[in-house]
């Protein structure tokens, strides 16, 4: 890593920290202006509906809710910077403990869905391009049909997919449990549900990229050398087409994080998404801020990792030194252009 690349990485980290702070601040302000009283909700949830004004004021002071908006903001921000995310209003448990309990379940679901979606989306894109480039009219019609599947997958609401999965495979066939977050059997339906839009996005982007790669000069050269279409698609053309898929890593991460909220609610999984829903309902501000912070950190990390991997896969995206600091810019450009052609 040269100096210019190190500066680029440092800049991405700074941008990431700004994104985390902005997401945390916006969430704090939204929760502050929402109607309702967290203390009243807390007392109602614990059954203490006849609490005296003195008890209510004591709770406000205990959780710092008696301060002004700037005072609450600075206190919460100071805790965030020191690693103290606060205490849940409803359970009295630290936010860090609640996140540590639910985060592994959500990560297990998200990673499984990402793997399934990536494999299915890649296979669908390769099959569609292979069929549409065939000389057989039947295969070309099949390719057109496969090319339309990602569009269908993107348009279907994720909660509807989950409900259909439950109705067919749990209630009618009884193959997998409908509820729960333990064991492989309880992971299958949620992971497939969450993987459906991921596979659709990967299939769409990769199909376009593969089609563009198929029209480049190097594919013509390899075909003239006797390479079969499946071999050429699954090796050289696929490698040259992965750049756009990695480029949408941030979009897929956001989709997975938002999708877990719906999927964990539909399948009653004890994860980060369900914790967010219950915390918003009960106005448990520290827990909501903790979930948003963790989600923002994951989003930023994935984008930074994607930014580091993208130049490895696609040489055209490599960050090089400015033209004035290189001895021969034409040679550098020619070298990078050659690197885009797989060996």
C-alpha positions as CSV (number, residue, x, y, z in Angstrom):
1,X,0.0,0.0,0.0
2,X,1.5,3.3,-1.1
3,X,1.1,6.6,0.5
4,X,-1.7,7.7,-1.7
5,X,-3.7,4.5,-1.1
6,X,-3.1,4.9,2.7
7,X,-4.5,8.5,2.5
8,X,-7.5,7.2,0.6
9,X,-8.1,4.5,3.3
10,X,-7.8,7.1,6.1
11,X,-10.2,9.3,4.3
12,X,-12.7,6.5,4.1
13,X,-12.4,5.8,7.8
14,X,-13.0,9.4,8.6
15,X,-16.1,9.4,6.4
16,X,-17.2,6.2,8.1
17,X,-16.9,7.9,11.5
18,X,-19.0,10.8,10.3
19,X,-21.7,8.5,9.0
20,X,-21.9,6.7,12.4
21,X,-22.1,10.0,14.2
22,X,-24.8,11.3,11.8
23,X,-26.9,8.2,12.1
24,X,-26.6,8.2,15.9
25,X,-27.5,11.9,16.1
26,X,-30.4,11.7,13.7
27,X,-31.9,8.8,15.6
28,X,-31.4,10.6,18.9
29,X,-33.3,13.7,17.7
30,X,-36.1,11.6,16.1
31,X,-36.6,9.7,19.4
32,X,-36.6,12.9,21.4
33,X,-39.4,14.6,19.4
34,X,-41.6,11.5,19.3
35,X,-44.8,11.8,21.3
36,X,-45.0,10.0,24.6
37,X,-43.0,9.8,27.9
38,X,-40.4,7.1,28.3
39,X,-40.8,7.1,32.1
40,X,-44.6,6.7,31.8
41,X,-44.0,3.8,29.3
42,X,-41.5,2.3,31.7
43,X,-43.9,2.5,34.7
44,X,-46.8,1.1,32.6
45,X,-44.7,-1.8,31.5
46,X,-43.7,-2.7,35.1
47,X,-47.3,-2.3,36.3
48,X,-46.6,0.8,38.5
49,X,-49.4,2.9,37.1
50,X,-50.0,4.7,40.4
51,X,-46.5,6.0,40.9
52,X,-46.3,9.3,42.8
53,X,-44.9,12.5,41.2
54,X,-41.8,12.1,43.5
55,X,-41.1,8.6,42.2
56,X,-41.5,9.8,38.6
57,X,-39.2,12.7,39.1
58,X,-36.6,10.4,40.7
59,X,-36.7,8.1,37.7
60,X,-36.2,11.1,35.4
61,X,-33.1,12.1,37.4
62,X,-31.8,8.5,37.5
63,X,-31.9,8.2,33.7
64,X,-31.0,11.8,33.0
65,X,-34.4,12.6,31.4
66,X,-34.7,15.8,33.5
67,X,-32.0,17.5,31.5
68,X,-32.5,19.7,28.5
69,X,-32.1,18.4,24.9
70,X,-28.4,19.6,24.6
71,X,-27.7,18.1,28.1
72,X,-29.1,14.7,27.2
73,X,-27.4,14.7,23.9
74,X,-24.0,15.6,25.3
75,X,-24.3,13.0,28.1
76,X,-25.3,10.3,25.7
77,X,-22.6,11.2,23.2
78,X,-20.0,11.2,26.0
79,X,-21.1,7.7,27.0
80,X,-20.9,6.6,23.3
81,X,-17.3,7.9,23.0
82,X,-16.3,6.1,26.2
83,X,-18.0,2.8,25.2
84,X,-20.9,3.2,27.7
85,X,-24.1,2.8,25.7
86,X,-26.3,3.2,28.8
87,X,-28.9,1.1,30.5
88,X,-32.3,-0.2,29.1
89,X,-35.3,1.6,30.5
90,X,-37.4,-1.5,30.4
91,X,-35.1,-4.3,31.6
92,X,-32.5,-2.5,33.6
93,X,-29.8,-4.4,31.7
94,X,-26.9,-2.7,30.1
95,X,-27.3,-2.0,26.4
96,X,-24.0,-3.7,25.7
97,X,-25.3,-6.9,27.3
98,X,-28.5,-6.8,25.3
99,X,-26.5,-6.3,22.0
100,X,-24.1,-9.1,22.9
101,X,-27.0,-11.5,23.4
102,X,-28.8,-10.7,20.2
103,X,-26.1,-9.7,17.7
104,X,-24.7,-13.3,17.1
105,X,-28.2,-14.5,16.1
106,X,-28.6,-11.7,13.6
107,X,-25.1,-12.1,12.2
108,X,-25.7,-15.9,11.8
109,X,-28.9,-15.1,9.8
110,X,-27.3,-12.3,7.7
111,X,-24.2,-14.2,6.8
112,X,-26.2,-17.4,5.9
113,X,-28.5,-15.3,3.8
114,X,-25.6,-13.5,2.1
115,X,-23.9,-16.8,1.2
116,X,-27.2,-18.3,-0.2
117,X,-28.1,-15.1,-2.1
118,X,-24.6,-14.8,-3.5
119,X,-24.5,-18.4,-4.8
120,X,-28.0,-18.4,-6.2
121,X,-27.6,-15.0,-7.8
122,X,-24.3,-15.9,-9.4
123,X,-25.6,-19.2,-10.7
124,X,-28.7,-17.5,-12.1
125,X,-26.7,-14.8,-13.8
126,X,-24.3,-17.3,-15.4
127,X,-27.1,-19.6,-16.5
128,X,-29.0,-16.7,-18.0
129,X,-26.0,-15.3,-20.0
130,X,-25.0,-18.8,-21.1
131,X,-28.6,-19.5,-22.4
132,X,-29.0,-16.1,-24.1
133,X,-25.7,-16.4,-25.9
134,X,-26.5,-19.9,-27.2
135,X,-27.4,-20.7,-30.8
136,X,-30.4,-22.7,-29.8
137,X,-33.7,-20.7,-29.9
138,X,-35.1,-22.7,-27.0
139,X,-32.1,-21.9,-24.8
140,X,-32.3,-18.2,-25.7
141,X,-36.0,-18.2,-24.7
142,X,-35.0,-20.0,-21.5
143,X,-32.3,-17.3,-20.9
144,X,-34.9,-14.5,-21.4
145,X,-37.0,-16.2,-18.7
146,X,-34.1,-16.6,-16.3
147,X,-33.2,-12.9,-16.9
148,X,-36.6,-11.9,-15.6
149,X,-36.4,-13.8,-12.3
150,X,-34.2,-11.1,-10.6
151,X,-36.8,-8.4,-11.4
152,X,-39.5,-10.6,-9.8
153,X,-37.3,-11.2,-6.7
154,X,-36.6,-7.5,-6.2
155,X,-40.3,-6.6,-6.5
156,X,-41.7,-9.1,-3.9
157,X,-42.1,-7.8,-0.4
158,X,-39.9,-9.6,2.0
159,X,-42.6,-10.1,4.7
160,X,-44.9,-11.6,2.0
161,X,-42.1,-14.1,1.1
162,X,-41.7,-15.0,4.7
163,X,-45.4,-15.6,5.3
164,X,-45.6,-17.8,2.1
165,X,-42.6,-19.8,3.3
166,X,-44.3,-20.3,6.7
167,X,-47.6,-21.3,5.2
168,X,-46.1,-23.9,2.8
169,X,-43.1,-25.4,4.6
170,X,-44.2,-25.0,8.2
171,X,-47.9,-25.1,8.5
172,X,-48.8,-27.3,5.5
173,X,-45.8,-29.6,5.0
174,X,-44.4,-29.4,8.6
175,X,-40.8,-29.7,7.4
176,X,-39.3,-27.0,9.5
177,X,-40.4,-25.2,12.7
178,X,-42.4,-21.9,12.3
179,X,-40.9,-20.1,15.3
180,X,-37.6,-20.0,17.2
181,X,-34.0,-19.0,16.7
182,X,-32.1,-22.1,17.6
183,X,-30.7,-24.9,15.5
184,X,-30.2,-25.2,11.8
185,X,-33.9,-26.1,11.2
186,X,-35.0,-22.8,12.6
187,X,-32.5,-20.9,10.4
188,X,-33.5,-22.4,7.0
189,X,-36.7,-20.4,6.2
190,X,-35.5,-17.1,7.6
191,X,-32.3,-17.3,5.7
192,X,-34.0,-18.2,2.4
193,X,-36.5,-15.4,2.9
194,X,-33.7,-12.8,3.6
195,X,-31.6,-14.2,0.7
196,X,-34.3,-13.8,-1.9
197,X,-33.8,-10.0,-2.5
198,X,-30.0,-10.4,-2.2
199,X,-30.0,-13.1,-4.9
200,X,-32.1,-10.9,-7.1
201,X,-29.8,-7.9,-6.8
202,X,-26.7,-10.0,-7.3
203,X,-28.3,-11.7,-10.3
204,X,-29.3,-8.4,-11.9
205,X,-25.9,-6.7,-11.5
206,X,-23.8,-9.7,-12.4
207,X,-25.9,-10.5,-15.4
208,X,-25.4,-7.1,-16.9
209,X,-21.7,-7.2,-16.1
210,X,-21.3,-10.7,-17.6
211,X,-23.1,-9.5,-20.7
212,X,-20.7,-6.6,-21.0
213,X,-17.7,-8.8,-20.4
214,X,-18.9,-11.3,-23.0
215,X,-18.7,-8.5,-25.7
216,X,-15.1,-7.6,-24.9
217,X,-12.1,-8.6,-27.0
218,X,-10.6,-11.1,-24.6
219,X,-13.7,-13.4,-24.7
220,X,-13.5,-13.4,-28.5
221,X,-9.8,-14.4,-28.2
222,X,-10.6,-17.2,-25.8
223,X,-13.4,-18.5,-27.8
224,X,-11.2,-18.6,-30.9
225,X,-8.7,-20.6,-28.8
226,X,-11.3,-23.3,-28.2
227,X,-12.7,-22.4,-24.7
228,X,-16.2,-23.6,-24.2
229,X,-18.9,-21.1,-23.2
230,X,-19.4,-22.6,-19.7
231,X,-15.7,-22.6,-19.0
232,X,-15.2,-19.1,-20.2
233,X,-18.2,-17.7,-18.3
234,X,-17.4,-19.4,-15.0
235,X,-13.7,-18.5,-15.0
236,X,-12.4,-15.5,-17.0
237,X,-15.6,-13.6,-17.7
238,X,-16.9,-14.1,-14.2
239,X,-13.7,-12.9,-12.6
240,X,-13.8,-9.8,-14.8
241,X,-17.4,-9.1,-13.9
242,X,-17.2,-9.3,-10.1
243,X,-16.3,-5.6,-9.7
244,X,-19.8,-4.2,-9.9
245,X,-21.1,-6.9,-7.5
246,X,-18.6,-5.9,-4.9
247,X,-19.4,-2.2,-5.6
248,X,-23.0,-2.8,-4.3
249,X,-21.7,-4.4,-1.1
250,X,-23.0,-1.4,0.9
251,X,-26.4,-1.7,-0.6
252,X,-26.6,-5.4,0.2
253,X,-25.5,-4.7,3.7
254,X,-28.2,-2.1,4.2
255,X,-30.7,-4.5,2.7
256,X,-29.7,-7.3,5.0
257,X,-29.8,-5.1,8.1
258,X,-33.2,-3.7,7.3
259,X,-34.5,-7.2,6.2
260,X,-33.5,-8.7,9.5
261,X,-36.0,-6.4,11.2
262,X,-38.9,-7.9,9.2
263,X,-37.6,-11.5,9.1
264,X,-36.9,-11.7,12.8
265,X,-40.4,-10.3,13.5
266,X,-42.1,-12.7,11.2
267,X,-40.2,-15.8,12.4
268,X,-40.0,-14.6,16.1
269,X,-36.3,-14.8,16.2
270,X,-34.5,-13.2,19.1
271,X,-32.1,-11.0,17.2
272,X,-31.1,-7.4,16.7
273,X,-34.0,-6.6,14.4
274,X,-36.6,-7.8,16.8
275,X,-34.9,-6.0,19.6
276,X,-35.1,-2.8,17.6
277,X,-38.8,-3.2,17.1
278,X,-39.6,-3.9,20.7
279,X,-37.4,-1.0,21.8
280,X,-39.0,1.5,19.5
281,X,-42.4,0.4,20.7
282,X,-41.5,0.8,24.4
283,X,-39.5,4.0,23.7
284,X,-36.3,2.4,25.1
285,X,-34.1,5.1,23.8
286,X,-30.7,3.7,24.9
287,X,-31.3,0.3,23.3
288,X,-32.5,1.9,20.0
289,X,-29.4,4.1,19.9
290,X,-27.3,1.0,20.6
291,X,-28.8,-1.0,17.7
292,X,-28.5,1.9,15.3
293,X,-24.8,2.4,16.3
294,X,-24.0,-1.3,15.8
295,X,-25.8,-1.3,12.4
296,X,-24.0,1.8,11.3
297,X,-20.6,0.4,12.4
298,X,-21.3,-2.9,10.4
299,X,-22.3,-0.8,7.4
300,X,-19.2,1.3,7.5
301,X,-16.9,-1.7,8.0
302,X,-18.4,-3.6,5.1
303,X,-18.0,-0.5,2.8
304,X,-14.3,-0.1,3.8
305,X,-13.6,-3.8,3.3
306,X,-15.4,-3.6,-0.1
307,X,-13.3,-0.6,-1.0
308,X,-10.1,-2.6,-0.2
309,X,-11.2,-5.7,-2.2
310,X,-12.5,-3.9,-5.2
311,X,-9.1,-2.9,-6.6
312,X,-7.9,-6.6,-6.2
313,X,-10.8,-7.8,-8.3
314,X,-11.0,-4.9,-10.8
315,X,-7.7,-3.2,-11.7
316,X,-9.6,-0.3,-13.2
317,X,-10.7,0.9,-9.7
318,X,-7.2,1.0,-8.2
319,X,-6.2,4.2,-6.5
320,X,-2.8,5.3,-7.9
321,X,-0.7,8.3,-7.3
322,X,-1.6,11.5,-9.1
323,X,-0.5,11.8,-12.7
324,X,2.1,14.5,-11.9
325,X,3.9,12.2,-9.5
326,X,4.3,9.3,-11.9
327,X,7.0,9.1,-14.5
328,X,4.9,7.7,-17.3
329,X,1.2,7.9,-17.1
330,X,0.6,6.3,-20.4
331,X,2.5,3.2,-19.4
332,X,0.6,3.1,-16.1
333,X,-2.7,3.3,-17.9
334,X,-1.7,0.6,-20.4
335,X,-0.5,-1.6,-17.5
336,X,-3.9,-1.3,-15.7
337,X,-5.8,-1.9,-18.9
338,X,-3.8,-5.2,-19.4
339,X,-4.6,-6.2,-15.9
340,X,-8.3,-6.1,-16.6
341,X,-7.9,-9.0,-19.0
342,X,-7.7,-12.3,-17.1
343,X,-4.8,-14.5,-17.7
